[in-house]
């Protein structure tokens, strides 16, 4: 499965557009991560626990998007974008979406 944030893949031709595909995950903060993040806010520095949490969330959202694309016969997802939103205090959604296509 080809995945790209471009609208086209150079040298490839889109033979069929299958529509929007998406994947999302909602993650919450861990109490230990929250405590360490509070300390980092005082002293400064990267919040590595949150960085890892977001990376895992992106990977899961993309995997779900790819699964949906595969189920409708796509071999590529183009113009991939990410969005985040706060669901409740301490929980956020990471949303990945793009255009499912068949490429030759």
Protein Blocks (a to p, Z undefined) as FASTA:
>chain_A
ZZdfbfbdehiacfbdebjcdddddddddfklmmmmmmmmmnopadfklmmmmmmmmmmm
mmmmmmmmmmnopabdehiacddddfbghiacddddddddddZZ
